[in-house]
Amino acid sequence: MSKAASSRDDKFQSLLTIPDVADLCRVNKKTVRRWIGRHELPAFKLGRQWRIAERDLRRFLNERWQG
């Protein structure tokens, strides 16, 4: 596999769903939807489901922890 293909696969593997984020953060799925709706947590729709990049979740959490 080429380096470009490997890099592309890593990006797709790091996409999380709302239930994934809720489980990781130990919050309700409605809370994650609220973060997305307020544009606090970057997300995009893939078909009918929201997807959150793992790097965006990390950034979101770091910003919240640092105040």
BALOBA-1460 file (C-alpha; in Angstrom, 3 decimals):
// residues 67
<rec num="1" residu="m" x="0.000" y="0.000" z="0.000"/>
<rec num="2" residu="s" x="1.315" y="3.443" z="-0.879"/>
<rec num="3" residu="k" x="1.988" y="6.099" z="1.743"/>
<rec num="4" residu="a" x="-0.834" y="8.268" z="0.338"/>
<rec num="5" residu="a" x="-3.331" y="5.413" z="0.537"/>
<rec num="6" residu="s" x="-2.238" y="4.612" z="4.088"/>
<rec num="7" residu="s" x="-2.628" y="8.257" z="5.118"/>
<rec num="8" residu="r" x="-6.091" y="8.386" z="3.557"/>
<rec num="9" residu="d" x="-7.152" y="5.210" z="5.389"/>
<rec num="10" residu="d" x="-5.968" y="6.683" z="8.708"/>
<rec num="11" residu="k" x="-8.185" y="9.722" z="8.165"/>
<rec num="12" residu="f" x="-11.250" y="7.574" z="7.560"/>
<rec num="13" residu="q" x="-10.547" y="5.370" z="10.556"/>
<rec num="14" residu="s" x="-10.470" y="8.416" z="12.826"/>
<rec num="15" residu="l" x="-14.098" y="9.396" z="12.124"/>
<rec num="16" residu="l" x="-16.407" y="8.986" z="15.094"/>
<rec num="17" residu="t" x="-20.188" y="8.855" z="15.368"/>
<rec num="18" residu="i" x="-22.293" y="10.679" z="17.946"/>
<rec num="19" residu="p" x="-22.652" y="7.492" z="20.058"/>
<rec num="20" residu="d" x="-18.851" y="7.009" z="19.889"/>
<rec num="21" residu="v" x="-18.230" y="10.536" z="21.184"/>
<rec num="22" residu="a" x="-20.911" y="10.185" z="23.857"/>
<rec num="23" residu="d" x="-19.327" y="6.965" z="25.123"/>
<rec num="24" residu="l" x="-15.811" y="8.416" z="25.122"/>
<rec num="25" residu="c" x="-16.900" y="11.587" z="26.954"/>
<rec num="26" residu="r" x="-19.387" y="9.751" z="29.179"/>
<rec num="27" residu="v" x="-22.207" y="12.114" z="28.276"/>
<rec num="28" residu="n" x="-25.617" y="11.681" z="26.705"/>
<rec num="29" residu="k" x="-25.947" y="11.623" z="22.906"/>
<rec num="30" residu="k" x="-28.172" y="14.713" z="23.192"/>
<rec num="31" residu="t" x="-25.256" y="16.591" z="24.750"/>
<rec num="32" residu="v" x="-23.050" y="15.762" z="21.760"/>
<rec num="33" residu="r" x="-25.803" y="16.892" z="19.387"/>
<rec num="34" residu="r" x="-26.082" y="20.144" z="21.354"/>
<rec num="35" residu="w" x="-22.311" y="20.749" z="21.036"/>
<rec num="36" residu="i" x="-22.613" y="20.196" z="17.289"/>
<rec num="37" residu="g" x="-25.686" y="22.418" z="16.996"/>
<rec num="38" residu="r" x="-23.902" y="25.246" z="18.836"/>
<rec num="39" residu="h" x="-20.900" y="24.828" z="16.526"/>
<rec num="40" residu="e" x="-18.708" y="24.049" z="19.542"/>
<rec num="41" residu="l" x="-17.754" y="20.620" z="18.175"/>
<rec num="42" residu="p" x="-16.954" y="20.497" z="14.443"/>
<rec num="43" residu="a" x="-18.876" y="17.762" z="12.632"/>
<rec num="44" residu="f" x="-20.234" y="16.945" z="9.212"/>
<rec num="45" residu="k" x="-22.961" y="14.753" z="7.827"/>
<rec num="46" residu="l" x="-22.063" y="11.641" z="5.906"/>
<rec num="47" residu="g" x="-25.364" y="10.498" z="4.485"/>
<rec num="48" residu="r" x="-27.814" y="10.874" z="7.360"/>
<rec num="49" residu="q" x="-25.287" y="10.425" z="10.160"/>
<rec num="50" residu="w" x="-23.050" y="12.974" z="11.833"/>
<rec num="51" residu="r" x="-19.310" y="12.266" z="11.845"/>
<rec num="52" residu="i" x="-16.707" y="13.846" z="14.079"/>
<rec num="53" residu="a" x="-13.008" y="13.709" z="13.288"/>
<rec num="54" residu="e" x="-10.986" y="12.372" z="16.206"/>
<rec num="55" residu="r" x="-8.575" y="15.315" z="15.938"/>
<rec num="56" residu="d" x="-11.520" y="17.761" z="16.235"/>
<rec num="57" residu="l" x="-12.753" y="15.972" z="19.343"/>
<rec num="58" residu="r" x="-9.264" y="16.163" z="20.873"/>
<rec num="59" residu="r" x="-9.061" y="19.887" z="20.106"/>
<rec num="60" residu="f" x="-12.564" y="20.458" z="21.540"/>
<rec num="61" residu="l" x="-11.692" y="18.620" z="24.771"/>
<rec num="62" residu="n" x="-8.341" y="20.379" z="25.156"/>
<rec num="63" residu="e" x="-10.013" y="23.778" z="24.780"/>
<rec num="64" residu="r" x="-12.613" y="22.866" z="27.405"/>
<rec num="65" residu="w" x="-10.027" y="21.562" z="29.879"/>
<rec num="66" residu="q" x="-7.788" y="24.589" z="29.508"/>
<rec num="67" residu="g" x="-10.680" y="26.918" z="30.189"/>
